[in-house]
């Protein structure tokens, strides 16, 4: 019978001959209860102890929707299971001055906008590409990117981080891995490759005695059993159009009942919604393919009827370059599609290709060209302190023309029209710890949003009102027309009357000959914005990442430079300091 635990035997196998000799002497001294011998052996241990410090691994994650954080958690678990010294840090909380002192950096990042880093990684990106970027000759690294291949700059942030770390002298441990929307298998494969590399590196550095460091994460562990993989069937209790009949926009206020879910959320979080595709669109696709829909296909290792799979499991509203390239092997596509599938995919939905360039495909061949259907994330437009077991959304219905046919977005059309009221829809809460109200309720806030970007600010002010917060609230909001597009108008009027909306600036872009946007209101109120900043105000921006958010940031930089009498470079550094202090936060998409 083996009286020595296996864990101890495994540790003994890692000892050097010198360490074995010391251990045998120490054990003899202990059995003899010889204090003098024990002291002598301990002194020997001090003298022969290796001076090489344990290999330290930092896992830095930057997540826009939470997927990157989940992969980082898995990576840390795998490293800790191998008794490696690892710490996990959200990039937004990382002190950039520590970078040059790191042993190993494993950087996991998503991408937003036109290949840009997610919000919490902006400061690190600026640091690495700025004048103060250090030499990283002693740092070893590897990069994992999560993205969406339907966008032109697929995993653009990961590409830039990977290239820049190498340019600064860091040694690449593993080639960068880019993951698409169906990221799990690819990401886990990358983890399978990086772990043995780090184990070998750890042995080489003679640090076999390392002890795992507890994972450090910024977000609390959710108490509910419901999540992205196991969504809660929430009841759709209300939906109301909140734009006027003459508006060019169709915006709906949506309410769900979360009773019994155990789900909780904070102002600033997002709600993930699992939507089904439009059966009418599915039938149009089946007709174009000359398939019945009864054909059997394999989805997640299970047999399923093709029509059901197209409704519930596969992405058919968003075209991708990969689909264009794959379909070109069956159909005669225009030369422009072959030469630039990215542009062609952005201009023509999948059903357009099937109707205009027909080809004969089996059900299995067609399914192989499609990506899995993924949940859509919406900024939550309510505070739980105000609405209790409900959660509210502000959803803009996506509609566009395909030749003479009107097409709709998947989730927005589902929520606005196809889902049944009082019916169940799978939802989950996605935490956004990088878009939070100040801890001090007396701190003033400036909220800048356009269109449905007003959603989280409704939640913010509901929360401030529930807390009876003394801090001042300023809303800068833009939309085309005052009479048609003033979202939640009566609620904002009530907040102002009750003393929870202290200042408001509205930009109705089409109510006069000259277009006026939120960035114009920022410049118009430059002195006040600067004064609010001097009083410690936090600034929040929500809306389109590619246009609105960039225009707003340019306006803020202009105001800071003008009012603070700063150079362009100093104004940019000032704004980045606000970002690092969590005083400048963006929820952009």
Residue pairs with C-beta under 8 A, 6 or more apart in sequence:
2 9
12 20
14 208
14 209
15 23
18 48
19 48
22 41
22 44
22 45
22 48
25 37
25 41
25 44
26 38
26 41
26 42
26 45
28 37
29 37
29 38
29 40
29 41
30 38
50 206
50 207
50 209
52 205
52 206
52 207
53 207
54 85
54 205
54 207
54 209
54 210
54 211
55 84
55 85
55 103
55 104
55 198
55 201
55 202
55 205
55 207
55 210
56 85
56 86
56 87
56 102
56 103
56 104
57 79
57 84
57 85
57 86
57 87
57 103
57 104
57 106
57 198
58 86
58 87
58 89
58 102
58 103
58 104
58 105
58 106
59 72
59 75
59 76
59 79
59 86
59 87
59 88
59 89
59 106
59 108
60 89
60 90
60 91
60 94
60 105
60 106
60 107
60 108
60 124
61 68
61 69
61 71
61 72
61 88
61 89
61 90
61 91
61 107
61 108
61 109
62 68
62 90
62 91
62 92
62 107
62 108
62 109
62 110
62 117
62 118
62 120
62 121
62 124
62 157
63 69
63 72
63 90
63 109
63 110
63 118
63 120
64 110
64 111
64 112
64 118
64 119
65 110
65 270
65 377
65 430
66 228
66 430
66 431
67 110
67 146
67 183
68 108
68 109
68 110
68 118
68 146
69 90
69 217
69 219
71 108
71 144
71 146
71 183
71 187
71 191
72 88
72 108
73 88
73 215
73 217
74 187
74 188
74 191
75 106
75 108
75 191
75 194
76 86
76 88
76 215
77 215
78 191
78 195
79 86
79 195
79 198
79 212
80 86
80 212
80 215
82 195
82 198
82 199
83 210
83 211
83 212
84 198
84 199
84 202
84 210
84 212
85 207
85 210
85 211
85 212
85 213
86 212
86 213
86 215
87 213
87 215
87 216
88 215
88 216
88 217
89 216
90 120
90 217
90 218
90 433
91 107
91 109
91 120
91 121
91 124
92 119
92 120
92 121
92 123
92 218
92 434
92 582
93 218
94 124
96 123
96 124
96 127
99 105
99 127
99 134
99 136
99 139
100 134
100 135
100 136
100 138
100 139
102 139
103 138
103 139
103 140
104 139
104 140
104 141
104 173
104 198
104 201
105 139
105 140
105 141
105 142
105 165
105 170
106 141
106 142
106 143
106 144
106 194
107 141
107 142
107 143
107 144
107 158
107 161
107 165
108 143
108 144
108 145
108 146
109 117
109 118
109 121
109 143
109 144
109 145
109 146
109 157
109 158
109 161
110 118
110 145
110 146
110 147
110 157
111 117
111 118
111 145
111 146
111 147
111 148
111 151
111 153
111 154
111 155
111 156
111 157
111 158
112 118
112 119
112 157
112 545
112 588
112 589
113 545
113 546
113 549
113 588
114 151
114 152
114 153
114 156
114 545
114 546
115 151
115 152
115 153
115 154
115 155
115 156
115 157
115 159
115 160
116 122
116 156
116 157
116 545
117 124
117 125
117 157
117 160
117 161
118 157
119 434
119 435
119 585
119 586
119 587
119 588
120 434
121 157
121 161
122 576
122 579
123 576
123 579
123 580
125 157
125 160
125 161
126 572
126 576
127 133
128 161
128 164
128 165
128 168
129 160
129 164
133 164
133 168
134 168
135 168
135 169
136 165
136 168
136 169
136 170
137 169
137 170
139 165
139 169
139 170
139 171
140 170
140 171
140 172
140 173
140 201
141 165
141 170
141 171
141 172
141 173
142 172
142 173
142 174
142 176
142 194
142 197
143 158
143 161
143 162
143 165
143 176
143 177
144 158
144 176
144 177
144 179
144 187
144 190
145 155
145 157
145 158
145 159
145 162
145 176
145 177
145 178
145 179
146 155
146 158
146 179
146 183
146 187
147 154
147 155
147 156
147 157
147 158
147 178
147 179
147 180
148 154
148 180
148 181
149 180
149 181
149 320
149 321
149 322
150 318
150 319
150 320
150 321
150 345
150 346
152 342
153 159
154 178
154 180
155 178
155 179
158 176
158 178
159 176
159 178
162 172
162 176
165 172
166 172
173 194
173 197
173 198
173 201
174 190
174 193
174 194
174 197
177 186
177 187
177 189
177 190
179 186
179 187
179 190
180 186
180 371
181 315
181 371
181 372
181 374
182 371
182 372
202 208
202 210
218 433
219 431
219 433
222 263
222 264
222 429
222 431
223 262
223 264
224 232
224 261
224 262
224 263
224 264
224 429
225 262
226 232
226 261
226 262
226 263
226 428
227 428
228 272
228 375
228 428
228 430
230 428
231 272
231 274
231 375
231 426
231 427
231 428
232 258
232 261
232 263
232 426
232 427
232 428
233 424
233 425
233 426
234 256
234 257
234 258
234 261
234 391
234 424
234 425
234 426
234 427
235 256
235 257
235 422
235 423
235 424
236 254
236 255
236 256
236 415
236 419
236 420
236 421
236 422
236 423
236 424
236 425
237 255
237 256
237 257
237 390
237 421
237 422
238 253
238 254
238 255
238 421
239 252
239 253
239 254
239 255
239 415
239 416
239 421
240 252
240 253
241 250
241 251
241 252
241 253
242 251
242 252
242 253
242 394
242 487
242 488
243 249
243 250
243 251
243 484
243 485
243 487
244 481
244 483
244 484
244 485
245 484
246 483
246 484
247 480
247 481
247 484
247 485
248 480
249 396
249 451
249 479
249 480
249 484
249 485
250 396
250 397
250 399
250 416
251 394
251 395
251 396
251 397
251 451
251 452
251 485
251 487
252 394
252 395
252 397
252 412
252 415
252 416
253 381
253 392
253 393
253 394
253 395
253 488
254 392
254 393
254 394
254 395
254 415
255 390
255 391
255 392
255 393
256 271
256 390
256 391
256 392
256 393
256 425
256 427
257 389
257 390
258 389
258 390
258 391
258 427
259 389
263 391
263 427
263 428
263 429
264 384
264 429
265 271
265 380
265 384
265 391
265 429
265 431
266 384
266 431
266 436
267 380
267 383
267 436
267 437
267 456
267 459
267 460
267 462
267 463
268 379
268 380
268 432
268 435
268 436
268 437
268 456
268 459
268 460
268 587
269 380
269 429
269 430
269 431
269 432
270 377
270 378
270 379
270 380
270 429
270 430
270 432
271 377
271 378
271 380
271 391
271 393
271 427
271 428
271 429
271 430
272 375
272 376
272 377
272 427
272 428
272 429
272 430
273 375
273 376
273 377
273 378
273 393
273 411
273 415
273 425
273 426
273 427
274 373
274 375
274 425
274 426
274 427
275 373
275 375
275 376
275 410
275 411
275 414
275 415
275 419
275 425
276 311
276 312
276 414
276 418
277 310
277 311
277 312
277 314
277 316
277 317
277 373
277 410
278 408
278 410
278 413
278 414
278 418
279 311
281 316
281 317
281 351
281 407
282 293
282 307
282 310
282 311
282 316
283 293
283 307
284 351
284 355
285 310
285 316
285 350
285 351
285 354
286 292
286 293
286 306
286 307
286 310
288 351
288 354
288 355
288 358
289 354
289 361
289 366
290 360
291 306
291 363
291 366
292 306
293 305
293 306
293 307
293 310
294 305
294 306
294 307
295 305
295 306
295 362
295 363
296 303
296 304
296 305
296 306
296 363
297 303
297 304
297 305
297 306
297 309
297 363
297 364
297 367
298 304
298 364
299 309
299 313
299 314
299 367
300 313
304 313
306 363
306 367
309 367
310 316
312 373
313 372
313 373
314 367
314 370
314 371
314 372
314 373
315 370
315 371
315 372
315 373
315 374
315 410
316 350
316 351
316 370
316 410
317 349
317 350
317 407
317 408
317 409
317 410
318 349
318 410
319 345
319 346
319 348
319 349
319 350
319 353
320 345
320 371
321 341
321 342
321 344
321 345
322 341
322 369
322 371
323 345
323 350
323 353
323 369
323 370
324 333
324 337
324 341
324 344
324 345
324 353
325 341
326 368
326 369
327 333
327 353
327 357
327 359
327 369
328 337
328 338
328 341
330 359
330 360
330 361
330 365
331 353
331 357
331 358
331 359
332 357
333 344
333 353
333 357
334 344
336 343
336 344
337 344
348 402
349 402
349 407
350 370
351 402
351 407
352 402
352 403
373 410
375 411
375 426
375 428
376 410
376 411
376 412
377 430
377 589
378 393
378 394
378 395
378 455
379 393
379 394
379 452
379 453
379 455
379 456
379 459
379 542
379 587
380 391
380 392
380 393
380 455
380 456
380 459
381 392
381 393
381 394
381 454
381 455
381 456
381 458
381 459
382 390
382 391
382 392
382 458
382 459
382 462
383 459
383 460
383 462
383 463
383 466
384 391
385 462
385 463
385 466
385 467
386 462
386 463
386 465
386 466
387 462
391 427
391 429
392 458
393 415
393 455
394 452
394 454
394 455
394 458
394 487
395 411
395 412
395 415
395 416
395 452
396 412
396 451
396 452
397 408
397 409
397 412
397 413
397 416
397 417
398 408
398 409
398 412
398 413
399 406
399 407
399 408
399 409
399 413
400 406
400 407
401 407
415 425
419 425
432 587
434 582
434 585
435 456
435 540
435 542
435 585
435 586
435 587
436 582
436 585
437 445
437 460
437 463
437 464
437 538
438 445
438 471
438 538
440 471
441 464
441 467
441 469
441 470
441 471
442 469
442 470
442 471
443 471
443 536
443 537
443 538
444 471
444 472
444 473
444 474
444 532
444 535
444 536
444 537
444 538
445 460
445 464
445 471
445 472
445 473
445 474
445 537
445 538
445 539
445 540
446 474
446 476
446 529
446 532
446 537
446 538
446 539
446 540
447 457
447 460
447 461
447 473
447 474
447 475
447 476
447 477
447 540
447 542
448 476
448 477
448 518
448 522
448 539
448 540
448 541
448 542
448 543
448 552
449 455
449 456
449 457
449 475
449 476
449 477
449 478
449 518
449 541
449 542
449 543
450 477
450 478
450 479
450 507
450 517
450 518
450 543
450 544
450 548
451 478
451 479
451 487
451 543
451 544
452 487
452 543
453 541
453 542
453 543
453 544
453 548
453 587
454 477
454 487
454 488
454 542
455 542
456 540
456 542
456 587
457 475
457 477
457 540
457 542
458 488
458 491
460 473
460 540
461 473
461 475
461 495
461 500
461 501
463 469
464 471
464 473
464 500
465 495
465 498
465 500
469 500
472 502
472 503
472 532
472 537
473 495
473 500
473 501
473 502
473 503
474 502
474 503
474 504
474 505
474 532
474 537
475 492
475 501
475 503
475 504
475 505
476 504
476 505
476 506
476 507
476 518
476 521
476 522
476 525
477 487
477 504
477 505
477 506
477 507
477 518
478 506
478 507
478 508
478 509
478 516
478 517
478 518
478 521
479 485
479 486
479 487
479 507
479 508
479 509
480 508
480 509
480 510
480 511
481 508
481 510
481 511
482 506
482 508
482 511
485 508
486 506
492 501
492 504
495 501
496 502
496 504
503 528
505 521
505 524
505 525
506 521
507 516
507 517
507 518
507 520
507 521
508 516
509 515
509 516
509 517
517 548
517 551
518 548
518 551
518 552
519 551
519 552
519 554
519 555
520 555
522 529
522 552
522 555
522 556
522 559
523 555
523 558
523 559
526 558
526 559
526 562
526 563
527 563
529 556
529 559
529 563
530 559
530 560
530 563
530 564
533 539
533 560
533 578
536 583
537 583
538 582
538 583
538 584
538 585
539 556
539 578
539 583
539 584
539 585
540 585
540 586
540 587
541 549
541 552
541 553
541 584
541 585
541 586
541 587
541 588
542 586
542 587
542 588
543 549
543 552
543 588
543 589
544 588
544 589
545 588
545 589
548 588
549 586
549 588
553 575
556 575
556 584
557 568
557 571
557 572
557 575
558 571
560 566
560 571
560 574
560 575
561 567
561 568
561 570
561 571
564 570
564 571
564 574
566 574
575 584
578 584
579 585
